[in-house]
Amino acid sequence: MACKILTLVEHESGAIRDTTFELLGLAHRLAGEAGWSASDIKALAIGQDLAGPASSVAARGAAEVICAEGEAVRDYTCDGHARVLESVIGAESPEIVLIGHTPNGWDCAPVVAAGLGVPIATECSNVAFENGRPLFTRKAFNGKFIQVVDLGDARPKVATVQRGASPAFGGGTPGTVRVVPAGVAAGELRAAFAGVKKGETGAVDLTQASVIVSGGRGVGAAEKFGVVRELAAALGGQIGASRPVTDMGWLPHEHQVGSSGVTVNPKLYIACGISGAIQHIVGMKGSGYIVAINKDPDAPIFGVADVGVVGDLFEIVPALTRAVKEAKGQT
Ligand SMILES: Cc1cc2nc3c(=O)[nH]c(=O)nc-3n(C[C@H](O)[C@H](O)[C@H](O)COP(=O)(O)OP(=O)(O)OC[C@H]3O[C@@H](n4cnc5c(N)ncnc54)[C@H](O)[C@@H]3O)c2cc1C
């Protein structure tokens, strides 16, 4: 049976990756905006022995998880994924296909769109219906411009979506799992899977943080980040940064929020000494509650802040840390 939205399940070593549930969160919001029902949302998992892990996807957002299984697609190849996606899209005829903007997603999604002869919007920070049409928000010209793209009347419209761009689906669904043959033989594929070489992983994953305290150029130096660090620690949060901070090596790149860093959506985002350039805003404007501390009353960051404090961060931030510790009985 046809569906309206098809999302691609990301998995690794039998574990479903968070991106999967973020795409399903987005799919449910879009279905709500379009007047579609939850039963119009399906997910596709490609690999082998996926029925077990897929049941968690059926329980958290997908009305049906189609597990396309076969030895040839046990491990990721662009060829294998693209062929299965094209065939399932052909059978399900979705209006929208959502794929994570992950190394696998950005590799295979354009191949799928080209194979089907349909348009694609890559690295979207948002997708939303306006006047009955899905609009895809993405950066262009190396992040200098934000594009809002209407992909026309083609079906499907394919999009890759940034990690952290949407909250994960939080509800429960009585979805089902259907295992089908991938329909791809190893000999038919041009690419062969050679192995995974993992890079060093940092301890920081801002996309999953519920509290982020970010410092900008206004902090002034690497050694002055202590005030930001202490507030983050008092709140049990992570430390974020604007690009100059990571460019100057005050913090590693994994802390950078924005168009060339990560997109975050914590419950609380505190920006300290950050002016609010569009490249930073695009990465944090989805936060639940935004507090900005800046000594310039005209700083653009105040335009997206729920609470703005005009003042010197070296006075305000330590005072805030003391207040948090007092409230938690830590002093
Ligand atoms: C292609 C491209 C991609 C980019 N990607 C990103 C990105 O991913 N993320 C990102 O952040 N930027 C990005 N940028 C850079 C962006 O355009 C801005 O230059 C950057 O965000 C500014 O960082 P900032 O706010 O820390 O510094 P500034 O703009 O210099 O602002 C510093 C702020 O600190 C305030 N301040 C100074 N001292 C204090 C004090 N003692 N107390 C309180 N406030 C104080 C000042 O009033 C000022 O508002 C990108 C740019 C380009 C061209």
The ligand as a MOL file (V3000), in Angstrom:
LIG
                    3D

  0  0  0     0  0            999 V3000
M  V30 BEGIN CTAB
M  V30 COUNTS 53 58 0 0 0
M  V30 BEGIN ATOM
M  V30 1 C 30.6670 29.9210 5.0250 0
M  V30 2 C 30.5720 30.3610 6.4430 0
M  V30 3 C 30.1850 29.4390 7.3890 0
M  V30 4 C 30.1020 29.8210 8.7390 0
M  V30 5 N 29.7150 28.9090 9.6600 0
M  V30 6 C 29.5630 29.2960 10.9430 0
M  V30 7 C 29.1010 28.3730 11.9450 0
M  V30 8 O 28.8640 27.1890 11.6780 0
M  V30 9 N 28.9520 28.8170 13.2050 0
M  V30 10 C 29.2210 30.1210 13.5740 0
M  V30 11 O 29.0640 30.4570 14.7490 0
M  V30 12 N 29.6630 30.9890 12.6390 0
M  V30 13 C 29.8600 30.6150 11.3710 0
M  V30 14 N 30.3340 31.5110 10.4590 0
M  V30 15 C 30.8700 32.7940 10.9600 0
M  V30 16 C 29.7870 33.8380 11.1900 0
M  V30 17 O 29.5400 34.5530 10.0040 0
M  V30 18 C 30.2460 34.8260 12.2800 0
M  V30 19 O 31.4600 35.4130 11.8800 0
M  V30 20 C 30.4480 34.1810 13.6450 0
M  V30 21 O 29.2870 33.4540 14.0090 0
M  V30 22 C 30.6800 35.2600 14.6890 0
M  V30 23 O 31.0430 34.6280 15.8860 0
M  V30 24 P 30.8720 35.3910 17.2580 0
M  V30 25 O 29.4740 35.8050 17.4310 0
M  V30 26 O 31.4930 34.5600 18.3040 0
M  V30 27 O 31.8540 36.6560 17.0660 0
M  V30 28 P 31.5110 38.1680 16.8400 0
M  V30 29 O 30.5950 38.3780 15.6950 0
M  V30 30 O 32.8310 38.8670 16.8100 0
M  V30 31 O 30.7040 38.5810 18.1430 0
M  V30 32 C 31.2760 38.6580 19.4160 0
M  V30 33 C 30.1920 39.2180 20.3230 0
M  V30 34 O 30.6500 39.2090 21.6520 0
M  V30 35 C 30.1410 40.3720 22.3010 0
M  V30 36 N 31.0320 40.6060 23.4400 0
M  V30 37 C 32.3380 40.9360 23.4230 0
M  V30 38 N 32.8160 40.9780 24.6870 0
M  V30 39 C 31.7850 40.6650 25.5060 0
M  V30 40 C 31.6610 40.5580 26.9170 0
M  V30 41 N 32.6980 40.7460 27.7460 0
M  V30 42 N 30.4520 40.2480 27.4410 0
M  V30 43 C 29.3830 40.0630 26.6160 0
M  V30 44 N 29.4510 40.1460 25.2650 0
M  V30 45 C 30.6430 40.4420 24.7220 0
M  V30 46 C 30.1910 41.4570 21.2480 0
M  V30 47 O 29.2770 42.4880 21.5580 0
M  V30 48 C 29.8090 40.6610 19.9940 0
M  V30 49 O 28.4170 40.7360 19.7840 0
M  V30 50 C 30.4200 31.1470 9.1200 0
M  V30 51 C 30.7790 32.0840 8.1420 0
M  V30 52 C 30.8660 31.6860 6.8220 0
M  V30 53 C 31.2530 32.6970 5.7950 0
M  V30 END ATOM
M  V30 BEGIN BOND
M  V30 1 1 1 2
M  V30 2 1 2 3
M  V30 3 2 2 52
M  V30 4 2 3 4
M  V30 5 1 4 5
M  V30 6 1 4 50
M  V30 7 2 5 6
M  V30 8 1 6 7
M  V30 9 1 6 13
M  V30 10 2 7 8
M  V30 11 1 7 9
M  V30 12 1 9 10
M  V30 13 2 10 11
M  V30 14 1 10 12
M  V30 15 2 12 13
M  V30 16 1 13 14
M  V30 17 1 14 15
M  V30 18 1 14 50
M  V30 19 1 15 16
M  V30 20 1 16 17
M  V30 21 1 16 18
M  V30 22 1 18 19
M  V30 23 1 18 20
M  V30 24 1 20 21
M  V30 25 1 20 22
M  V30 26 1 22 23
M  V30 27 1 23 24
M  V30 28 2 24 25
M  V30 29 1 24 26
M  V30 30 1 24 27
M  V30 31 1 27 28
M  V30 32 2 28 29
M  V30 33 1 28 30
M  V30 34 1 28 31
M  V30 35 1 31 32
M  V30 36 1 32 33
M  V30 37 1 33 34
M  V30 38 1 33 48
M  V30 39 1 34 35
M  V30 40 1 35 36
M  V30 41 1 35 46
M  V30 42 1 36 37
M  V30 43 1 36 45
M  V30 44 2 37 38
M  V30 45 1 38 39
M  V30 46 1 39 40
M  V30 47 2 39 45
M  V30 48 1 40 41
M  V30 49 2 40 42
M  V30 50 1 42 43
M  V30 51 2 43 44
M  V30 52 1 44 45
M  V30 53 1 46 47
M  V30 54 1 46 48
M  V30 55 1 48 49
M  V30 56 2 50 51
M  V30 57 1 51 52
M  V30 58 1 52 53
M  V30 END BOND
M  V30 END CTAB
M  END
